[in-house]
Amino acid sequence: MRTKKEYIIMIICAAVFAITALCALFVPAVTSVDLSIIRFVQNFLSAIPSEIPATFTKLGSSGKLTIFVIVVGAILILFRKYQNAVIFLCGMPFVYAFYKFLKICFERPRPPVDMRLVEASNFSFPSGHSTMSMMFYGFLIYFAYKFIKNKILRNVIITFLCLTILSIGFTRVWLGVHYPSDILGGFSLGLFWLSLFVVLDKIDWKKAVKKNDG
């Protein structure tokens, strides 16, 4: 079981999240830079109708992801990938609840209302869309790497999924409902938990249980 890479990723993500959270909450200059980035993005892309990012960003919404999670979980069970299904179906709702808890703890307000191109409620840090997109589409990347043997097809799918994750995070800034630091926090949080669940998935639980029973 090769997990060293995942542990390194977890350590880096934990550090990035902690630093981002501290800076976003206690360093006013970070919020000022965040606002400048939002203004730049919105001005640069002002010719593009806001309906486009508003539609694309729904790929990271809880409603859409709930449907996607059920479908992927059902497919894993159908192909008798029971351990993968259990890890996946347990991991997604756990991380959803965890980031909701963090939002309440941090209580960072969203960007000013006059910057928002769509309505958004609740607190801002970390970005839920970014966290859950990293989790869900990250799981798909892991499954693609694990199950798809054709290298060209696998690389195409992984590239598409990576761009999807980044694009969802970008649309949250474009729409003015999240600061860039919210996105960085969400990505690092999602990747941390994704790496942990990948480690758990790599364990041969049947063998581990038999060993303990013996």
C-alpha positions as CSV (number, residue, x, y, z in Angstrom):
1,M,0.0,0.0,0.0
2,R,1.7,3.2,-1.2
3,T,0.4,6.1,0.8
4,K,3.5,8.3,1.4
5,K,2.4,10.7,-1.4
6,E,-1.0,11.1,0.1
7,Y,0.4,11.9,3.6
8,I,2.7,14.5,2.0
9,I,-0.3,16.1,0.3
10,M,-2.3,16.1,3.5
11,I,0.5,17.9,5.4
12,I,0.8,20.5,2.7
13,C,-3.0,21.0,2.4
14,A,-3.3,21.3,6.2
15,A,-0.6,24.0,6.3
16,V,-2.1,25.9,3.3
17,F,-5.5,25.8,4.8
18,A,-4.3,27.0,8.2
19,I,-2.3,29.8,6.8
20,T,-5.1,30.9,4.4
21,A,-7.6,30.8,7.2
22,L,-5.4,32.9,9.5
23,C,-4.6,35.5,6.8
24,A,-8.2,35.7,5.5
25,L,-9.6,36.3,9.0
26,F,-7.0,38.4,10.7
27,V,-5.0,40.2,7.9
28,P,-7.1,43.0,6.4
29,A,-4.7,43.3,3.5
30,V,-5.7,39.9,2.3
31,T,-9.3,40.9,2.0
32,S,-8.3,44.0,0.1
33,V,-6.3,41.9,-2.4
34,D,-9.2,39.5,-2.7
35,L,-11.6,42.4,-3.5
36,S,-9.1,43.7,-6.1
37,I,-9.0,40.3,-7.8
38,I,-12.8,40.0,-7.9
39,R,-13.1,43.5,-9.5
40,F,-10.4,42.7,-12.0
41,V,-12.0,39.4,-13.0
42,Q,-15.5,40.9,-13.3
43,N,-14.3,43.9,-15.3
44,F,-12.2,41.7,-17.6
45,L,-15.1,39.4,-18.3
46,S,-17.9,42.0,-18.2
47,A,-18.8,41.3,-21.9
48,I,-19.7,37.7,-21.0
49,P,-23.3,37.2,-19.7
50,S,-23.3,36.3,-16.0
51,E,-25.7,33.4,-16.8
52,I,-22.7,31.4,-18.2
53,P,-20.7,31.2,-15.0
54,A,-23.9,31.0,-13.0
55,T,-24.9,27.9,-14.9
56,F,-21.4,26.3,-14.8
57,T,-21.0,26.9,-11.1
58,K,-24.0,24.7,-10.4
59,L,-21.8,21.7,-11.2
60,G,-20.4,22.3,-7.7
61,S,-23.7,22.9,-5.9
62,S,-24.9,20.6,-3.2
63,G,-28.1,19.8,-5.2
64,K,-26.3,18.7,-8.3
65,L,-23.5,16.9,-6.4
66,T,-26.0,14.9,-4.4
67,I,-27.5,13.5,-7.6
68,F,-24.0,12.8,-9.0
69,V,-22.9,11.1,-5.8
70,I,-25.9,8.8,-5.8
71,V,-25.3,7.9,-9.5
72,V,-21.6,7.2,-9.0
73,G,-22.3,5.3,-5.8
74,A,-24.8,3.1,-7.6
75,I,-22.4,2.4,-10.4
76,L,-19.7,1.3,-8.0
77,I,-22.1,-1.0,-6.3
78,L,-23.4,-2.3,-9.6
79,F,-19.8,-3.3,-10.6
80,R,-19.3,-4.7,-7.1
81,K,-16.7,-2.2,-6.0
82,Y,-18.1,-2.3,-2.5
83,Q,-15.2,-0.9,-0.6
84,N,-14.8,2.0,-3.1
85,A,-18.6,2.7,-2.7
86,V,-18.5,2.7,1.1
87,I,-15.5,5.0,1.3
88,F,-17.0,7.3,-1.4
89,L,-20.5,7.4,0.1
90,C,-19.3,8.0,3.6
91,G,-16.6,10.5,2.6
92,M,-18.8,12.9,0.7
93,P,-21.5,13.7,3.4
94,F,-18.8,13.7,6.1
95,V,-16.8,16.5,4.4
96,Y,-20.1,18.3,3.5
97,A,-21.0,18.5,7.2
98,F,-17.4,19.3,8.2
99,Y,-17.1,22.4,5.9
100,K,-20.5,23.6,7.1
101,F,-19.3,23.4,10.6
102,L,-16.1,25.4,9.7
103,K,-18.2,28.1,8.1
104,I,-20.1,28.6,11.4
105,C,-16.8,28.6,13.3
106,F,-15.1,31.2,11.1
107,E,-18.1,33.4,10.3
108,R,-16.4,35.3,7.5
109,P,-18.9,37.5,5.7
110,R,-19.2,37.1,1.9
111,P,-18.0,39.9,-0.5
112,P,-20.2,43.0,-0.6
113,V,-23.7,42.6,-2.0
114,D,-23.0,45.1,-4.8
115,M,-20.3,42.8,-6.2
116,R,-22.4,39.6,-6.3
117,L,-23.8,38.6,-9.7
118,V,-26.0,35.9,-8.0
119,E,-27.6,35.6,-4.7
120,A,-25.7,33.7,-1.9
121,S,-26.4,33.1,1.7
122,N,-24.4,31.8,4.8
123,F,-20.8,32.5,5.5
124,S,-17.9,32.7,3.0
125,F,-14.9,30.7,4.3
126,P,-14.2,28.1,3.2
127,S,-16.0,27.9,-0.2
128,G,-18.3,24.9,-0.1
129,H,-18.4,24.6,-3.9
130,S,-14.6,24.4,-4.0
131,T,-14.4,22.0,-1.1
132,M,-17.0,19.6,-2.5
133,S,-15.9,19.9,-6.1
134,M,-12.4,18.9,-5.1
135,M,-13.8,16.0,-3.2
136,F,-16.3,14.7,-5.8
137,Y,-14.4,15.3,-9.0
138,G,-11.2,14.4,-7.2
139,F,-12.7,11.0,-6.3
140,L,-13.6,10.6,-10.0
141,I,-9.9,11.3,-10.9
142,Y,-8.9,8.7,-8.4
143,F,-11.3,6.2,-9.8
144,A,-10.3,7.0,-13.4
145,Y,-6.6,6.4,-12.5
146,K,-7.6,3.2,-10.7
147,F,-10.0,1.6,-13.2
148,I,-9.4,3.0,-16.7
149,K,-6.6,1.1,-18.4
150,N,-6.4,3.1,-21.6
151,K,-3.8,5.8,-20.9
152,I,-5.1,8.2,-23.5
153,L,-8.7,8.0,-22.4
154,R,-7.6,8.2,-18.7
155,N,-5.5,11.3,-19.3
156,V,-8.3,13.0,-21.2
157,I,-10.8,12.3,-18.5
158,I,-8.4,13.4,-15.7
159,T,-7.5,16.6,-17.5
160,F,-11.2,17.4,-18.1
161,L,-12.0,16.8,-14.4
162,C,-9.1,18.9,-13.2
163,L,-10.3,21.8,-15.4
164,T,-13.8,21.3,-14.1
165,I,-12.6,21.7,-10.5
166,L,-10.5,24.8,-11.3
167,S,-13.4,26.3,-13.3
168,I,-15.9,25.9,-10.6
169,G,-13.6,27.7,-8.1
170,F,-13.0,30.5,-10.7
171,T,-16.8,31.0,-11.3
172,R,-17.3,31.6,-7.5
173,V,-14.9,34.5,-7.7
174,W,-16.3,35.7,-11.0
175,L,-19.8,35.8,-9.6
176,G,-18.6,37.7,-6.6
177,V,-19.9,35.3,-4.0
178,H,-16.5,34.2,-2.7
179,Y,-13.1,35.7,-2.1
180,P,-10.1,34.0,-3.8
181,S,-8.8,33.0,-0.4
182,D,-12.1,31.2,0.2
183,I,-11.5,29.2,-2.9
184,L,-7.9,28.4,-1.9
185,G,-9.2,27.3,1.6
186,G,-11.9,25.2,0.0
187,F,-9.5,23.5,-2.4
188,S,-6.9,22.7,0.3
189,L,-9.6,21.4,2.7
190,G,-11.1,19.2,0.0
191,L,-7.8,17.8,-1.1
192,F,-6.8,17.1,2.5
193,W,-9.9,15.0,3.1
194,L,-9.8,13.4,-0.4
195,S,-6.2,12.2,0.3
196,L,-7.2,10.8,3.6
197,F,-10.1,8.8,2.1
198,V,-7.8,7.6,-0.7
199,V,-5.5,6.3,2.0
200,L,-8.5,4.5,3.6
201,D,-9.5,3.1,0.3
202,K,-6.1,1.6,-0.4
203,I,-6.3,-0.5,2.8
204,D,-7.4,-4.1,2.2
205,W,-10.0,-4.1,4.9
206,K,-10.9,-7.8,4.5
207,K,-7.3,-8.8,5.1
208,A,-7.0,-6.3,8.0
209,V,-10.1,-7.7,9.7
210,K,-9.0,-11.3,9.2
211,K,-5.5,-10.4,10.6
212,N,-7.1,-8.9,13.7
213,D,-9.4,-11.8,14.2
214,G,-6.5,-14.2,13.9
